[in-house]
Structure formats: C-alpha cells, structure tokens
Amino acid sequence: MDEKVCVVTGGASGIGRAAAVKLSASGAKAVVVADLDEKGASETVSLIQEAGGTAAFKLTDVEQPEHITALMDFAVDQFGSLDTLVNNVGVHEMYYTDQTSVDRLPLEIFEKIFRVNLRSVFLATQAAAPHLRASKNDPSIVNAASTGSLTGYPGAGAYGSTKAAILQLTRVSAVDLSPDIRVNAYCPGTVDTAMVSRMLEGVADRPALEKTMTATHLIPRMGAPEDVANLITFLASSEASWITGAHYTIDGGSLAWRGSR
C-alpha cells in the first residue's frame, strides 16, 4: 500500500474491519476507521495498533453530509494526506422491518437505505475528491457493491437497487475523476458478517438456512471477511494502477451458473 493514508467507512466489523486491518498490514501509513459503532471501531483500531500499524477512529454518521466532510478533513489533518477511500458502509431493509417485499416496504425505510448505501457514497466521493486529487500516491476509491447489484434477491428492493446504482456511480466517477483518481467496486456474495448473522438470528433450523444461503456457491462455504479484504486491498494498491471503472465479483462462484447444490 506504499504508505497510503486510507479511510474505511463501516470499519467497526465484518468486511470493513478486515479491510482496515489488511490495508494496514499491507503497508498503509495510517487507516482512519469511520463508524457509528464506537466500541467496534475502537476494537478495529486496537487490532491495527497491536500489529504495529497506525490507525484512528472518527465517529461518523454517513447520513449527515457534515460528518462525511469532517471525516475526510480529519484524515488529512491527522496524517497529512488522503490516498484511499473505501466506501464500505451498507445496510439492508431487514435491519429495520420485517415487511421487506417491494409491495410492503415502508417508504421511510427505503429512503434510509438510499441515504446510507448510495447517497453516502456520492457524498464521500465528493468530499474526498479534492484531497485525493492532491495525492501523488496513486489515489483511488473502492466502493462496496454486491451480487445483489447484478441479480435479484427476495425482500431486497432497496438494498439491491442501491447496490446496482453503486456500480453505475462507480463507472461515472471513474470517468469524471480520471485520470487523477481510480474508482472501482467489489461485489461480494454471502459473507460471514454481522448482516448475515442478523438474518440467521432466531431461525429454528440455522444449519439448514446456512446451507440454503451457500447452496449456489461453487466453493461450498460462506466467504470470510478476509477474502473480500484481500480484493479491496489489491484494488486500492499500486499493483492495480491500470484498473479503473471496473467491478469484481467475489462470490464463491455463485453467479457463474443457475444451479444450487
């Protein structure tokens, strides 16, 4: 990571935490962990520091534009530059309601998913762009999309539509910010994260549901957050210096076929 200063949103757990740790271990100068979960984010910072890296926590509500601007300014004030932005934060409608089908989803929930998943990526890109343009260290943005960007899942009208829009926003951002800033996206399948754990809470036959959730995976397991963190780190690194406007599926082969095991 060539001494890059990185900001990771949603870095308190799951893929965000794994990405922050991996970026640091790969040579980042510093990682700023942004989240509303102060306890989880502080644990991420501690993991980085215990391994000899440099990290800081910035309490950030990505629904608040002023928080996002303050986050980018904080990174530059603390560490002298901003070279990498990982827009990892994301939520699903199931967090807030059990009425998740498109005909029943409350409007206020749809709008919240829009603000967190999509609007925050737009705002963070805008806020980071001047700092990234000032970087001489292969600046880039890496956005969290999903296999839900590419195919339909039940009860995910808000989640899926915002994740699909992130792919187009990634492409347009790559065009508008070229040649100064690279912009790419990653599309995970079922990964063992807090979001998946929440889906499994209270289920009568948890092993059966886990089997169903991974049935389309050619590699027959859930992804680990570290699997995705490896891809994020590559896209952010100078080894990916000729990659922009692209998205990469990391789903255990789920979308490679139309079957299930």
Secondary structure in CASP SS format (residue, H / E / C, confidence):
PFRMAT SS
TARGET T0000
AUTHOR 0000-0000-0000
METHOD secondary structure of the structure
MODEL  1
M C 1.00
D C 1.00
E C 1.00
K C 1.00
V E 1.00
C E 1.00
V E 1.00
V E 1.00
T E 1.00
G C 1.00
G C 1.00
A C 1.00
S C 1.00
G H 1.00
I H 1.00
G H 1.00
R H 1.00
A H 1.00
A H 1.00
A H 1.00
V H 1.00
K H 1.00
L H 1.00
S H 1.00
A H 1.00
S C 1.00
G C 1.00
A C 1.00
K C 1.00
A E 1.00
V E 1.00
V E 1.00
V E 1.00
A E 1.00
D E 1.00
L C 1.00
D C 1.00
E H 1.00
K H 1.00
G H 1.00
A H 1.00
S H 1.00
E H 1.00
T H 1.00
V H 1.00
S H 1.00
L H 1.00
I H 1.00
Q H 1.00
E H 1.00
A C 1.00
G C 1.00
G C 1.00
T C 1.00
A E 1.00
A E 1.00
F E 1.00
K E 1.00
L E 1.00
T C 1.00
D C 1.00
V C 1.00
E C 1.00
Q C 1.00
P H 1.00
E H 1.00
H H 1.00
I H 1.00
T H 1.00
A H 1.00
L H 1.00
M H 1.00
D H 1.00
F H 1.00
A H 1.00
V H 1.00
D H 1.00
Q H 1.00
F H 1.00
G C 1.00
S C 1.00
L C 1.00
D C 1.00
T E 1.00
L E 1.00
V E 1.00
N E 1.00
N C 1.00
V C 1.00
G C 1.00
V C 1.00
H C 1.00
E H 1.00
M H 1.00
Y H 1.00
Y C 1.00
T C 1.00
D C 1.00
Q C 1.00
T C 1.00
S C 1.00
V C 1.00
D C 1.00
R C 1.00
L C 1.00
P C 1.00
L H 1.00
E H 1.00
I H 1.00
F H 1.00
E H 1.00
K H 1.00
I H 1.00
F H 1.00
R H 1.00
V H 1.00
N H 1.00
L H 1.00
R H 1.00
S H 1.00
V H 1.00
F H 1.00
L H 1.00
A H 1.00
T H 1.00
Q H 1.00
A H 1.00
A H 1.00
A H 1.00
P H 1.00
H H 1.00
L H 1.00
R H 1.00
A H 1.00
S C 1.00
K C 1.00
N C 1.00
D C 1.00
P C 1.00
S E 1.00
I E 1.00
V E 1.00
N E 1.00
A E 1.00
A C 1.00
S C 1.00
T H 1.00
G H 1.00
S H 1.00
L C 1.00
T C 1.00
G C 1.00
Y C 1.00
P C 1.00
G C 1.00
A C 1.00
G H 1.00
A H 1.00
Y H 1.00
G H 1.00
S H 1.00
T H 1.00
K H 1.00
A H 1.00
A H 1.00
I H 1.00
L H 1.00
Q H 1.00
L H 1.00
T H 1.00
R H 1.00
V H 1.00
S H 1.00
A H 1.00
V H 1.00
D H 1.00
L H 1.00
S C 1.00
P C 1.00
D C 1.00
I C 1.00
R E 1.00
V E 1.00
N E 1.00
A E 1.00
Y E 1.00
C E 1.00
P E 1.00
G C 1.00
T C 1.00
V E 1.00
D C 1.00
T C 1.00
A H 1.00
M H 1.00
V H 1.00
S H 1.00
R H 1.00
M H 1.00
L H 1.00
E C 1.00
G C 1.00
V C 1.00
A C 1.00
D C 1.00
R H 1.00
P H 1.00
A H 1.00
L H 1.00
E H 1.00
K H 1.00
T H 1.00
M H 1.00
T C 1.00
A C 1.00
T C 1.00
H C 1.00
L C 1.00
I C 1.00
P C 1.00
R C 1.00
M C 1.00
G E 1.00
A C 1.00
P H 1.00
E H 1.00
D H 1.00
V H 1.00
A H 1.00
N H 1.00
L H 1.00
I H 1.00
T H 1.00
F H 1.00
L H 1.00
A H 1.00
S C 1.00
S H 1.00
E H 1.00
A H 1.00
S C 1.00
W C 1.00
I C 1.00
T C 1.00
G C 1.00
A C 1.00
H E 1.00
Y E 1.00
T E 1.00
I E 1.00
D C 1.00
G C 1.00
G C 1.00
S H 1.00
L H 1.00
A H 1.00
W C 1.00
R C 1.00
G C 1.00
S C 1.00
R C 1.00
END
